[in-house]
Amino acid sequence: MGDIFARADPVWTWVSGTALVVLLLVLAAWLRRRRVSGGELDHQPRSQIDIASDLDTPAIEVAIRNAKARGQYDKLPGLYYVLAHRTIETGETANAQELLRLSIRGAATADQEEVHAWARVTLGDLAHADGDLTTACEHWQIARALFVELKQHSDHDAVEARMLRNGCPTDWVLTDF
C-alpha cells in the first residue's frame, strides 16, 4: 500500500488535497449557517417574546411602527406582548389588555401559539385581578390547551395549577369564545 502513495502524481495529490479542503470548508460554512439560521444545532429564542424582551419601551414602540410600515406583521405579536407587560408595570392595565388582545389576534394569524398562550395567561391574570374569575378561567383554559398543543408540559402544569388554585373548572368545553 505504501507503493501507491509513493508512485502518486504530485499534481493529482495536490488536486485531491485541495478538493478535500474545499469540501471541508463548505461543510463547515453550511453547519455555521444552519446554526445561525435556526437549525437544531444552536439554541434559538423560543418565540418573538424572547426577541422583544431585550428592548426598552420606546424601542418597542419604534419596532412596532417599523414592522407595520414594512408589512412584517409576524413581528407584532411578541412586540405587543412585551409592550403590554411594560404597560402593566406602569399601572395602565386597560391599555395593557388592548395590547394583549392585539398580540392574540396577531399571534393567531401568524401561527405563534406560544405568544398566544402567554398573552392569554396574562389576560387571565388581569381579569382575575379585576375580580372577573369567569373571564380569567376562560383565558387560562385556552392557554392551557395551547400549551398541550405545543407540548410544553411544565407551562401546561403551571396554568393548570393556577386554575385549580383559583377554583376554575378544568373540564370546560369552550364554545363561541
Backbone hydrogen bonds, N-H to C=O, Kabsch-Sander energy under -0.5 kcal/mol:
donor,donor_aa,acceptor,acceptor_aa,energy
4,I,1,M,-0.9
5,F,1,M,-1.0
6,A,2,G,-1.8
7,R,3,D,-1.8
8,A,5,F,-0.5
13,T,9,D,-2.3
14,W,10,P,-2.2
15,V,11,V,-2.6
16,S,12,W,-2.6
17,G,13,T,-2.3
18,T,14,W,-2.5
19,A,15,V,-2.5
20,L,16,S,-2.0
21,V,17,G,-2.2
22,V,18,T,-2.6
23,L,19,A,-2.6
24,L,20,L,-2.3
25,L,21,V,-2.3
26,V,22,V,-2.5
27,L,23,L,-2.3
28,A,24,L,-2.4
29,A,25,L,-2.4
30,W,26,V,-2.4
31,L,27,L,-2.4
32,R,28,A,-2.3
33,R,29,A,-2.7
34,R,30,W,-2.2
35,R,31,L,-2.0
36,V,32,R,-2.1
37,S,33,R,-2.5
38,G,35,R,-0.8
39,G,34,R,-3.0
42,D,39,G,-0.8
51,I,47,S,-1.1
52,A,48,Q,-2.2
53,S,49,I,-1.8
54,D,51,I,-0.7
55,L,52,A,-2.0
60,I,56,D,-2.3
61,E,57,T,-2.4
62,V,58,P,-2.1
63,A,59,A,-2.5
64,I,60,I,-2.4
65,R,61,E,-2.1
66,N,62,V,-2.8
67,A,63,A,-2.6
68,K,64,I,-2.4
69,A,65,R,-2.5
70,R,66,N,-2.2
71,G,67,A,-0.6
71,G,68,K,-1.0
72,Q,67,A,-2.6
73,Y,71,G,-1.4
75,K,72,Q,-1.8
76,L,73,Y,-0.7
79,L,75,K,-1.4
80,Y,76,L,-3.2
81,Y,77,P,-2.2
82,V,78,G,-2.4
83,L,79,L,-2.5
84,A,80,Y,-2.4
85,H,81,Y,-1.8
86,R,82,V,-2.1
87,T,83,L,-2.3
88,I,84,A,-2.4
89,E,85,H,-1.9
90,T,86,R,-0.8
90,T,87,T,-0.5
91,G,88,I,-1.8
92,E,87,T,-2.0
93,T,91,G,-1.5
96,A,92,E,-2.1
97,Q,93,T,-2.5
98,E,94,A,-1.7
99,L,95,N,-2.2
100,L,96,A,-2.5
101,R,97,Q,-2.1
102,L,98,E,-2.2
103,S,99,L,-2.3
104,I,100,L,-2.5
105,R,101,R,-2.6
106,G,102,L,-2.5
107,A,103,S,-2.8
108,A,104,I,-2.5
109,T,105,R,-1.8
110,A,106,G,-2.7
111,D,107,A,-0.5
112,Q,107,A,-2.8
113,E,111,D,-0.6
116,H,112,Q,-2.3
117,A,113,E,-2.9
118,W,114,E,-2.4
119,A,115,V,-2.4
120,R,116,H,-2.1
121,V,117,A,-2.3
122,T,118,W,-2.3
123,L,119,A,-2.6
124,G,120,R,-2.6
125,D,121,V,-2.3
126,L,122,T,-2.4
127,A,123,L,-2.6
128,H,124,G,-2.6
129,A,125,D,-2.3
130,D,126,L,-1.5
131,G,128,H,-1.6
132,D,127,A,-2.8
133,L,131,G,-1.0
136,A,132,D,-2.1
137,C,133,L,-2.9
138,E,134,T,-2.0
139,H,135,T,-2.3
140,W,136,A,-2.6
141,Q,137,C,-2.5
142,I,138,E,-2.0
143,A,139,H,-2.4
144,R,140,W,-2.9
145,A,141,Q,-2.1
146,L,142,I,-2.2
147,F,143,A,-2.5
148,V,144,R,-1.6
149,E,145,A,-2.0
150,L,146,L,-2.2
151,K,147,F,-0.6
151,K,148,V,-1.0
152,Q,147,F,-2.4
153,H,151,K,-1.1
156,H,152,Q,-2.4
157,D,153,H,-2.8
158,A,154,S,-2.0
159,V,155,D,-2.2
160,E,156,H,-2.8
161,A,157,D,-2.5
162,R,158,A,-2.0
163,M,159,V,-2.5
164,L,160,E,-2.6
165,R,161,A,-2.7
166,N,162,R,-1.5
167,G,164,L,-1.2
168,C,163,M,-2.9
174,L,172,W,-0.5
